[in-house]
């Protein structure tokens, strides 16, 4: 699998987009783009060349933390793990206990919010991201991470 290290200019553009969307000012990670627009963050001590060599002998998905995906329409869809490691300031939707249970089971929520991408929070826990169509909050909880 091919990995692409984001250049400084690409990272700045990505951080600007994250700042506009969520109020996130910095990313202290080496950013890699893997298949299907997935952005991973790596904070280890390996050099880029060593990571490239590792990618040739192992699955790229094990390098770094899956942070987000670049959607075809330009949206940044934060992963469940990616949504939990940053301190977001904007577009955060607080949900109740009942809504949290439904969300983690993979159901969309009937929430009236502004159109666009949102970060979902329950108390102090961030529970991934969703997209609001102003009437519903559409969830992106992966099937393998849902509550049964």
Secondary structure, 3 states (H helix, E strand, C coil): CCCEECCHHHHHHHHHHHHHHHCCCCCCCEEEEEHHHEEEEECCCCCHHHHHHHHHHCCHHHCCEEEEEECCCCCEEECHHHHHCCCCCCCEEECCHHHHHHHHCCCCECCCCCCEEEEEEECCEEEEEEEECCCCEEECCCHHHCCC
